[in-house]
Amino acid sequence: MNAAKPSVDEILLSGGAAENEIPIWMLAKDSALDALPLSAEQRKWAEGVGFKGTAKQQTLLPGSDGRIAGVLFGLGDGSAGEPSGPSELLIGQLAQSLPAGTYRLAQDPREPTLAAIAWGLGSYRYTRYKTKRNGAAQAAGLRFPQGADRELAINTIEAVRLGRDLINTPASDLGPAEIEAAARDLAKRHGARIEVTVGDELLDKNFPMIHAVGRASPRAPRLIDLSWGREGARTITLIGKGITFDTGGLDIKPSSAMLLMKKDMGGAAAVLTLAHIVMAQKLDVRLRVLIPTAENSVSGDAFRPGDVLVSRAGTTVEIGNTDAEGRLVLADAISLADEQAPQSMYVFATLTGAARVALGPDLPAMFTNDDAFATEMVATAASVGDPVWRLPLWPGYDCKLDSPVADMNNVWEAPFAGSITAALFLKRFAKQAQRFAHFDLFGWRPAANALGPRGGEPQVARALYTVLAKELCR
């Protein structure tokens, strides 16, 4: 198994153009074809097949020798969506649908780096469990667009591939140890320091809630702590939920709700994606990545509804629902991060179904105490096709987490504002971080679009990298 998939160098070609490269003309809706260097026969062909330039419409133009002479690709009127954002993002569809060959953009795109990234993301296929005979066909290659930042594009594509591969891997082959292995590989590649606390050592080092969530599984829970960058630089901490499979614990999920629970480590995948881009681009930051990773299983040793857990911060938490385990492991990691009072703390987690009910699968919820950052984040995320939407850290709901027997409950018993109360729970453990932001992700693309097939997606990683890079340039 594990049919090979094309490398980034095979789908984005460097060097000078070759004679046999096939031009791609990108046209807005109802654009005239007269300005293009087409033969009369090719224009008639395009008219005959009804090419109008509508979004994602594509037409292969025949040459006199029977080969493909060019590609017409519609950009529409800018309102196509899927993905939302600049029209360059639609180019990713071509990487999925064009026959094998070498192509070039006949016109210079307004955002060449984004066009290159879109092509790279659109070309992604998860092939680990495909046989060679049934594996992906040879890819379509694109000559690197003129003016694009090749390093940023390649680093971004490689990072997103990493995140997607992690999320797509079933829990049978990806547990806490495999998350650790991926983090160690990344640390080795970039010269980062990494420490991992495993199993009962979590109790010795005061991470009791991570241990409680993971103790029912034969796969030992752990806390991964990676650091990189110059001492004295701006401090950025990324925290990602790494629940490699979530049964719901003793408050067990129905079978239909477990079908995608391999993706419950999507927050961990997103922070590793973002960390890869940050380190590869050598941003001048002091980066810390914390991943509490465990499997929420059912056994005689599982934590129970009604149990009271003591957190790293010393506060006690009554368990109102064992299926709200992600916030428990994150709370211990947030408490550790907060001890260093980072300038910025970003938490990524596939945390609540309530966020999906409110915003759907394509639009992660963002909670933050920084209004200016929120405004910048929403605008920038839309501009790179990695959208987010802000929901409030509404203080009026904070009391809903009160418990009669402990300092707090891990859930509000009413079926309201689930994503907001989850964010408020996390915020209670971040007391010293100057900027706090939490992203409640789906971590999954339920249907293919121009930026990739159905499957895992490390949402918000590209958007937040773009914001961080902008801030460091100011």
Steps between C-alpha positions, in 0.01 A plus 500: 500500500595869530502596133742786446359847461671773296754717679464876516783532246298287258190714521674841511787516255791742525729628227426640158197414291513207261358493147244228573335679794127546462370854562210565736290810433295623795187692404232684691138424426388595146850618400561525127735245349621736226799624704642148537742353244258231389436364155160542339437131553581524871265794546223306329576205725472713813175651379367158405561347844342805665801653675377815678767553767275400784683408819704178473382432145783354293544412137788317335594648162607255230812559290544410134698190602222374728680594821381749762599847377366702793255524784224755554409542868213708634542727801135602514391832643679468835207352691557130443599396850638153569753622586418857589773750428699629201439341160857362498383238747278343235813396311536214742220320318719468189766308690233239576328479163750564218665207322864428581732750336684824559300822509566871539282799582479705184418818695675618814258457791446792738613282790753254357601347834139427584452345155799271558373401845154430360646272231704315762209459741264395222740226392493326840395135522512270801650180363631311803247218471479490121673217316750598232268361234210711625706802603484856381582568136792712391443859601458811293800729552494880496791723414554715805315831443723799437536721807387235748685442825616146433632436851177608671285305255696177539523530878126562522409210273730260685363611837136460397579159353643400837189618683264331255691172513485496880126563512424251223692217667264266686539456872620144447824649370506835679496523877681726746836336423461574128410863572819515705699348212368764260595778745846350547555484124404865473727597789793316344444662163499852643740463791233545766513368856237247601400340828225243547331396824340154472258287700523504880776759472216743428392461862854551627529824301151627588295444185216311669220572254701385196570180690136453604371531145755258355537242775225267370690435176791257464668779302664725756395866500772763481583867485727614215696820560697641205688831503691684229638844428704778648485578869370852541286489185125543512349201681232298322346186644292259294289239678326222308250241616635155417219256578586226252162332536200604703245240602344755731620297798233364731261760352554303184416643159253328268673307223415762235676767705818291521549463126725806470654491845843425355501872425468601865873570496443767235618772739834323542530465122425871455766616747761269344405640158536857625822425688650347186431817299625730777826310541558441129446871431728583796266752659674692776290364786549289809263217414358244739271217394307300759297193401311305767423173324295203618235254393164539676410135548263288705631256763473429869758772558314772307417826676130531580217754489489660843871452568690804623842554345772730630658703219861609466387847605368355828136571424256210516276391213182297534442276199156570362575306181795277410452591133621853582852366550686726260466805722641298791827408330528849356451658843813331637700605193368857517594520868856392418526754219353776715776457759733673253251780425536480120423807297265295280326168565306324225293189574384272216244229563221300341314588816123525458221393273330824601747700290409288198129555560560875514748541214514175304808293414682757284508787747689449827394702802751743650493629858747766611556781748672715234258700284763632259638151446149367436435758230833432334453127523157491339613719207830320445346154529251586226780631278684167503197271484538373857201673664404550865215679673502661842265390776494676839666407826168604653561558874134456583532127434805449720287422804339214311814298572453529877482174695344434843780257592811633324649825373338443160326249277643406161163560329182704529216256548267698271525443121592862428815693398718190513791647305497822706497324836780269381708804405425663836615181673834517318538873566480438877841332480666776294546778753833655398515468121464845347314381190282192526330347199321169467395344168222242509558298182324229307832384356336330205387589149166318454506540120774567248564855387774677308744482791481128556302180522263389770696429815716650772579871499722688750273804501620849598873410480559689174292795614675541834845467341413785263389721789811423707730573206324832441528599865873431506549730200343798675 
